Each structure stands twice: as C-alpha cells, then as structure tokens.
Amino acid sequence: MTKHVNLRLPDDVHAMAVAAADADDRSLNSWLISVVRHAAGVSGTPDRPDGVPAPPAPLRGNGHSPRP
C-alpha cells in the first residue's frame, strides 16, 4: 500500500534533490523514499526494482529550510 503526500520544496532544494536523484540513477520519488527511510532509521528495505537495497543518498545542509 502507498500513501500520497504533497511536499512543497523551495526551488533550490528541488533542484538539489533532482540532481542527487539523477546522480544516484533514481527517480526523484525513489530517492526521496530512500532519504526518508534513512532519516527514520529504517534499514535493509529494498528500494530498487531488482530488490537490492540501495545505499541512502547523503543528506546535504542542516535539514532545515531557511526562515523568512
């Protein structure tokens, strides 16, 4: 089962996420799932079509969006 989440990203964060996903040869959605799993402490969950667990992509920055 999957759930849908609307996620609003600043343009610069979106661009960085797209670049990171592309560098990891994944879709943005697959890359975001991997990052959330890593941040939530879930490990060993296959997230590639062939069932091989992919290493989580490194997180950049401090994880906080800039405040106005």
N, C-alpha and C positions, 0 to 999 in steps of 0.2 A: 504494500500500500504506500502511496506517496501523498504528501500534503503540498499544497501550493502556498507560497509565501511571496508577498510583494516586498521587494527590497529596493529602497531608493538609495542610490550611491551618487556621491558627487562625481562630476565628470572626470576629475583627475584620478580618483580611486577606481572608477570603472575602467579607465584606460590602463591603469597598472594591473588590475585583475585580468583583463583581456590579454595583456602581454604575458603575464605569468602563466595563464592557462595555455596560451599558444606555445610558450617555451616548454611546457610540460606535455605538449601534444594532446591536450584535452579540450573538451568544450568548456565554456565558462561555467555552465551548470555543474558539470562533473568536478571541476576544480574547486568551486565553492563548497560542494558537498564534502570533498576531501579536507578542506580547511576547517569547516565546521566540525567534522568528526575529530580532527586533530585537536582542535581547541576544547572540545568536550571530553577529551581523554579516551575516546573510543579507538581501539587499535585492532588490527587483524581483520578488518572488514573489507572484503574485496570490493573495489570500486572501479574495476576495468571490465570490459565485456568478457575477457578471457578468464576472469576470476582471480587474476593475480593481483594481490594488494599493491597499490601504487604508493610510493613514498609521499608523504604530505609535502606540499609546497611550502617553502619558508614564508613566514609572515613578515611583512615589512612595516616599518613605523612602530608606533606605540599602541596601535589598535584603537585609538580614539580619533573621532572626527574633530576637525577644528571647530571651535565655538565662536559664534559671532561676537 
